[in-house]
């Protein structure tokens, strides 16, 4: 059984953010959402209760997914949180950089929400 019970979804597409939130909550997860990497980093630095997993869009305004990973890596506390990238970008250089920055999984859009939930639960 997975120890994953809470997720932080960082996604600037409101419709996709709501779809993900609905699907994860319907499976019993606690969900927090943020619209971009800057908001998410501020939240993570201020909260006492860290999520079990971060689901991160790659292309966002302000602080994008790769920059979020760079800043996350600077914090031992945040760097330990398993992270899954969701992205329409499917090139080898971006994928390699994401893994070098510590991402645990990389899911390309379009994707099945149920398959994503299964992948997330296997991180725990």
Secondary structure as GFF3:
##gff-version 3
##sequence-region A 1 124
A	DSSP	beta_strand	6	10	.	.	.	ID=ss1
A	DSSP	alpha_helix	14	26	.	.	.	ID=ss2
A	DSSP	beta_strand	30	34	.	.	.	ID=ss3
A	DSSP	alpha_helix	37	46	.	.	.	ID=ss4
A	DSSP	beta_strand	53	57	.	.	.	ID=ss5
A	DSSP	alpha_helix	65	73	.	.	.	ID=ss6
A	DSSP	alpha_helix	76	79	.	.	.	ID=ss7
A	DSSP	beta_strand	82	87	.	.	.	ID=ss8
A	DSSP	alpha_helix	92	100	.	.	.	ID=ss9
A	DSSP	beta_strand	105	108	.	.	.	ID=ss10
A	DSSP	alpha_helix	113	121	.	.	.	ID=ss11
###
